[in-house]
């Protein structure tokens, strides 16, 4: 079985929440890539987007994946755009298993509408925009995900249990 678990998917699909449940269940370390980058840069994600731009942030994501290449028994909760780059997907696949968490646009909006720390959604916190962005990103998510799990209306513990079961089958 591969050592690391990479949780990918659109913002609001439950990556951070499921990561906590999965880490407890498996006794794995956990790393949230957005938190790690914010900590390394001494800025929050919104500030990074505003001062350095999205492209620079995407470079930071790839650099972090390279930095984490030697990690073992770690759950890595990835930012929503992480799977958009083929090199990122290759790095993740080489060092672990990629679990795609999905949710319907309505679920996503419901989960993120109170969160101002989502620079990609700033000024676009609506169903139409989320649906369009999700549609653009979905081919990348689907291509990357080795295990795919819908999170709508489910508890993090249920999702973590399903991930463990599906990993045993790989």
C-alpha positions in Angstrom: 0.0 0.0 0.0 1.2 3.5 -0.9 2.4 5.5 2.2 0.8 8.9 1.8 -2.7 10.0 1.1 -3.3 13.2 -1.0 -6.8 14.6 -0.6 -7.8 16.7 -3.7 -11.0 18.3 -4.8 -12.7 21.6 -5.1 -12.8 23.9 -2.1 -15.5 23.0 0.3 -15.6 19.3 -0.5 -14.3 18.5 3.0 -10.6 17.9 2.5 -9.4 19.5 5.7 -12.3 18.0 7.8 -11.8 14.5 6.3 -8.1 14.8 6.8 -8.6 15.2 10.6 -10.8 12.1 10.8 -8.5 10.0 8.6 -5.3 11.1 10.5 -6.9 10.0 13.8 -8.1 6.7 12.3 -4.8 5.8 10.7 -2.4 7.5 13.1 -0.9 9.4 10.3 0.6 12.9 10.3 -1.4 15.5 8.5 -0.4 18.5 6.5 -2.7 21.1 4.9 -0.9 22.6 1.9 -2.6 26.0 2.1 -1.8 26.3 5.8 1.8 25.2 5.2 2.3 27.7 2.4 0.7 30.5 4.4 3.0 29.7 7.3 6.1 29.6 5.1 5.2 32.9 3.5 4.0 34.6 6.7 0.9 35.7 4.8 -2.6 34.2 4.4 -3.6 32.8 1.1 -5.7 35.8 0.1 -2.6 38.1 0.8 -0.4 35.8 -1.3 -2.9 36.0 -4.2 -3.1 39.8 -3.8 0.6 40.6 -3.5 2.2 37.8 -5.6 -0.6 36.5 -7.8 -2.1 33.2 -8.4 0.8 32.0 -10.7 3.3 32.5 -7.8 1.0 30.6 -5.4 0.7 27.7 -7.9 4.6 27.6 -8.0 4.6 27.5 -4.2 2.2 24.5 -4.3 4.5 22.6 -6.6 7.6 23.5 -4.5 5.8 22.2 -1.4 4.9 18.9 -3.1 8.6 18.5 -4.0 9.5 19.3 -0.4 7.0 16.7 0.9 8.3 13.9 -1.5 10.1 12.1 1.3 7.1 12.2 3.7 5.7 8.9 4.9 2.4 8.0 6.6 1.1 11.5 5.9 -2.2 12.8 4.8 -1.7 15.8 2.6 -4.8 18.0 2.2 -4.3 19.9 -1.0 -5.6 23.3 -2.1 -8.4 23.2 -4.6 -6.2 24.1 -7.6 -3.4 21.6 -6.8 -4.5 19.0 -9.3 -4.6 21.5 -12.2 -1.0 20.9 -13.0 0.1 17.6 -14.5 3.5 17.8 -12.7 1.7 18.1 -9.3 -0.5 15.0 -10.1 2.7 13.1 -11.1 4.4 14.0 -7.9 1.4 13.0 -5.8 1.0 9.7 -7.6 4.7 8.9 -7.2 4.5 9.4 -3.4 1.1 8.2 -2.5 -2.5 7.6 -3.4 -4.8 10.4 -4.6 -8.3 10.6 -3.1 -10.7 12.9 -4.9 -13.5 14.3 -2.7 -16.5 15.6 -4.6 -19.6 17.6 -3.7 -22.5 19.2 -5.5 -22.2 23.0 -6.2 -25.0 23.7 -3.7 -23.2 21.8 -1.0 -20.0 23.6 -1.8 -21.6 27.0 -1.6 -23.3 26.1 1.6 -20.0 25.1 3.2 -17.9 28.1 2.0 -20.3 31.0 1.9 -19.1 32.4 5.3 -15.4 32.0 4.5 -13.5 35.1 3.3 -10.3 33.2 2.9 -11.1 31.8 -0.5 -9.4 34.2 -3.0 -10.6 32.3 -6.0 -14.2 33.0 -4.9 -13.9 36.5 -3.6 -16.5 38.6 -5.4 -17.9 35.4 -6.9 -19.5 33.6 -4.0 -22.5 32.3 -6.0 -23.8 29.0 -7.4 -23.3 30.0 -11.0 -19.6 30.8 -10.6 -18.9 27.8 -8.4 -20.7 25.5 -10.9 -18.7 26.9 -13.9 -15.3 26.7 -12.1 -16.1 23.2 -10.9 -17.0 22.2 -14.5 -13.6 23.6 -15.7 -11.6 21.8 -13.0 -13.5 18.5 -13.0 -11.6 16.8 -15.9 -8.3 17.5 -14.0 -9.8 16.1 -10.7 -11.2 13.0 -12.4 -8.0 12.3 -14.2 -6.0 12.6 -11.0 -8.3 10.8 -8.5 -7.5 7.1 -7.9 -10.3 6.9 -5.3 -13.3 9.1 -5.8 -15.8 9.8 -2.9 -18.8 12.1 -2.8 -19.1 13.9 0.5 -22.5 15.4 0.2 -24.6 14.8 3.4 -22.0 12.5 5.0 -20.0 12.6 8.2 -16.2 12.9 8.0 -15.8 9.6 9.9 -17.9 7.8 7.3 -15.8 9.2 4.5 -12.6 8.3 6.3 -13.8 4.7 6.8 -14.7 4.5 3.1 -11.2 5.7 2.1 -9.6 3.1 4.3 -11.7 0.3 2.8 -11.1 1.4 -0.8 -7.3 1.8 -0.1 -7.1 -1.8 1.0 -8.5 -2.9 -2.4 -5.8 -1.1 -4.4 
